Amino acid sequence: MKVLIITSTVDERSGWGRLSGQFIAALRGQDVEVKVCSEDHADGVVRIANGTSPLTLARNAWIVMRSARSVDVIQAMDGWPYGIYGWFASIVTHKSLYITGVGTYSVAPLYRRINGWLLHRAYASARYSLH
């Protein structure tokens, strides 16, 4: 199985980076091939830009869509904006989308007009698993 992870960072010195890094390590420990899209300048990472301007969102969505062609599952490590990138990629590639949301920032964007509409659609289309 091949999984695409979309995250802000894999740097273990940050909270999201630690969560993402441990998630990736756990998948690789089960012989899962992992591809990562991140804002990091790390080796083996497909780089996406930091920011949420409309141009940056469109560019990052395009990069993630291209990366998602060769995987079986898309995993976004937060809703905004990574879940949006995953949602667009899942629409184009017909791959399963999972979104990991932790804390207030997973729901706060839902209360903004355009962001909320997009994120609501992404959450609604994502598969879920309760473990």
N, C-alpha and C positions, 0 to 999 in steps of 0.2 A: 504494500500500500504506500502511496505517496501523499504527503500532507503539505499544504502551503500554510505557513504561519505568517500572519500580518501583525506586526507589532511596532511600537515606537522605538524600542531598544532591547538589546539582549545583554546589555551591560549589567553585571551582577551587583553593581554599587547602587542601583536604583530599584525601587519596589517593583515596577513593571518589568524591568530587565531581569530581576531575580525570578519572578513568576514565569516569565517567558522562557528564560534559560532552563529552569527546572522542568517545565513542560516539554521543551524540546529534548532535553536529556532523557526524560521518561519515555518519550516516543522512540527515540533512537535505541534505547535499551530494549525495546520490543521489536527491533529490526524493521522499523518504519523509516522510509526515506523521507527526510524533511527538507523542504525548501523554505527559505525565510525572506520576507520582504520587510525591511526596516529602515529607519532613518539613520542607522549606524553606518560608519565607514569600516565595518569589519570584513574580514575575508569570508567569501562564500555567501555573502548577503546581497540580495538584490536591493539596491538603494532606492528609496522613495524620498521625496522632499518633505521637509518640515513646513507646516503652515496649512491654513484652511481657506485661502483665497480661492475663488472659483477656478482660476487657471491651474493652481496647484492641485486642487481636488481632481480636476479632469485629467491632468497629467499622471497623477498617482494611480487613479482608477485604471488608466490605460496600461501602466506598467504592471499592475496587479493582474489585470485581465490576461496579458501576455504570459505572465508567470503561471497562471492558473490552468493554462491549456494542458500542461504535462503532469497534473496531479489528479488525485481521486477525491480529495476533501479539502475544503478551505476553512481555516480556523482564524478568526479575527480576535485579537487580544484587546478588546474594548469596543464599544459601540461607535463613538464618534472620534475620528473619522474612519477608523480601520474597518468597522462593520459595514460602512458605506462602500468602501473599496471592495470588500468581499461580496457584498450584495450585487454590485454591478458585475463582478467577475462571475458570480454564480448564475446570473441571468444569461450572460453570453455563453458560458461554457457548460451550463446545465450540471454543475457540480454541487454537492451538498455543502451547505454553509453552516458553521457553528460559530457563535459569538460568546466570548467570555466577558461578562460584565461584573465589575467589582466596585461597590461603593456608590457614592452620590453622583460621580461623574458619568456613570452609566445611564442615569435617568435624567440628569439636569438638561442635556440638550433636547430632550423631548418637549420641553416647554418653550422652545424657540420656534418661530414660525416655519421657516424653510428647513432648518436643521431637524426640527422635530418631525416634520412630515417624512423626510428621507429616512431618519433613524427608525421611526415607527414601521416603515415598510421593510427595512432591513431586519429588524427584530421579528416581524411577522413572518418573513420568509425563511428565517433561520430554523434549522432543526434544533431540537433540544434533548437533553438527556439528564435525568436526575439520578445522581449516584452519591 
